[in-house]
Amino acid sequence: MLSVYMSMVETDDQRDLVEQLYRGCEQMMYNAAFSILHDKQDAEDAVHDTFVRIITNIKKVEAINRNKLNSFAVIVAKNIAIDRYRRLQKQELINTDVSDGDGIGGISIVERAVFEKFDQTTLHSAIGDLPDTLRGVLVMRYFHDMSAEDIAALLGIQTKAVQKRIERAINKLYESMKGDKL
């Protein structure tokens, strides 16, 4: 990874600075991130993000006293790990909000009821009756197996908006089909 980071900077002095940081405190940064995230991959990602952020702001980092540079890098790594932890917690909270708690695919109770109680023809017909905005996200999510994040990026909207549209679509499906079969 060092060669990748070094290729991201322009001057020899900047390369020396990046190499000093990598050799001098990469392990400390990893340990700090791991102590917060408790996951090897997430900690490695946090360290990588730290180097990218430092390199992106290399002109400001060059102004820092070399004796304090390692401490600075570890603090940045901790902050990035905390941000990552918060994002993961938020995502976990979102996933448990729509999950019925059994951990099978994160399918909610309403989704399970819709997909188990109704035959495919009735379900496809009901999906066809949904408004375009709701039908589109539902099809992308369940027929094309796209994540809410991918759908949001594709549509240029926030992930929460996609999740809310999916929730509304499922509720509308359930309500429209409930009268037919229940």
N, C-alpha and C positions, 0 to 999 in steps of 0.2 A: 504494500500500500504506500510505502514511503515514496516510491518512484512516481506514483500517481499524484500524490500531493505536491511533490517537487516540480512536476510538470505543469502544475497549475499556477506557479508563480513566475515572475519575469526575470528578476535579477539574481545574481549569485549570492548577494547578501540575504535576499529573501529565502533562497534555497537553504542557505546555512541556518537561518532562523527556523525554518520548518523542520530541518533535520535535527536541530538541537531539541526542539519541542518533542519530536517523535521519539528520539532515542532517550531523552531525559525524563519524559513524563507520560508517555503513552500508557504505560502500565498503571501509573497512579490515576490517570484519567479513567481507565477501564475499571479499576477497583472502586473509585468513587461512584461511577455510574452503576456498577453492579450492586453496590450497597443500597442503592435507591430502587433499582428496577428488579433485582433478583432474577434476572433472566440473561443468559449469556448473549444471545442474539441481540436483544434490545440494548444491552450495555455496549456491544460492539457498534451498533448503529448510532448510539449516542456519541461515542468517541469519534466515529467517522463524521457525524454532523458537526462536532466540535472543530475538527480540523478544517472542514469546509467553511465553517463560519469564520474561523481565524484567518484562513487564506483569503476569504472574501473581503475581510477588513484588515489586510496585511499592512497597509500604510499606517493605520492607527496602532497596530500591535508592535510595529517596529519602534514606536516612540516609547514603549514601556521599557523600564529598566530591566536588563537581562537577568539580574538577580531575582526579580519578582515575576519573571515570565512563566515559570513552571506553576507557581501558585495561581497566577491569573488563568492559565489554561485549565487547571483542575477546577477552579471556580466556574468557568464557562461550561465545562463538562458536567458538573453537578447541576447547573441551571438547566441545561439541555435535557439531562436525565429527569429532572423534576417535571419539566414541560411534557416530556414523553410519557412519564408516569400519569400525569393528569389526563392527557389525551387517551391513554389506554383505559384509565378508570372511567372516563366519560363514555368511551365506546362500550365498555363492559356494562355500564349502567343502561345504555340504550339497548344493548342486546338482551339484558335481563328484563327490561320493560316489555319487550314483545315476545319473550319466551315463556312457555308454560312451566319452566323449571325442570323439565326432564332432560334437557341438554341434547335432544335429538334434532340436530339441524337448525335449532333456533326457530322452529315453526311455532307460531302462537296458537292458542286454543281455537281462536276463530278460524285461522287458516286451516288447521287440522280438521275442524268440523266441515268447512266448505269442501275440502278435497276428499274427505272420506265419505260424506253422506250423499254426494251427488255424482251422477255419471258424467263422463267426459263430454258428451254431446250437450247436455244441459249446461254444464260449466262453460263450454266454449260459446254457446249462445248468449249466456249471461255476460261473459266478458265482452262480447261484441256489442252489447247494449250500453256498456260503460262510456262515459265521456272520453274523448281522445286523450286528454292529459292523464287520466287515471289508467286507461287501458294501456297506454304506451309504457308507463313505468312498470305495470304489472307484467306485461309480456316480456320486457327486457329482464326483469328480475327472475321470473319463474320459468320462462320458456327459453331464454338465452343464458340463464345462470349468471347474470351480471350482478356485481355487488352494488350496493347503494352508492358507494363512492364513485364507481365507474359510471353509473347512470348520471349522477350529479355532474361529473366532469363532461360527459357527452352532451347533456342538456344545458350546461352552463348555469346550474342552480345549486343551492346548498344541499348537502347530504341530508340534513334534517327535513328539508322540503320533500325530497324523494321519499324518505321514510314515512312522512305524513301522507303523501299521496298513495303509497302502497297500503297504508293502514286504512285510508278512506275507501280505496278500491275494494279491499277485502270486506270491509263492513258493508259496502253497497252490494257486493256479490252475495254475501250472506243474507242480507235483507231481501234482495230480489228473489233469491232462490228459496228462501224459507217459506214463502207463500205457496210455492209450487210443490214442495216435497214434504214439508213437515206437518 
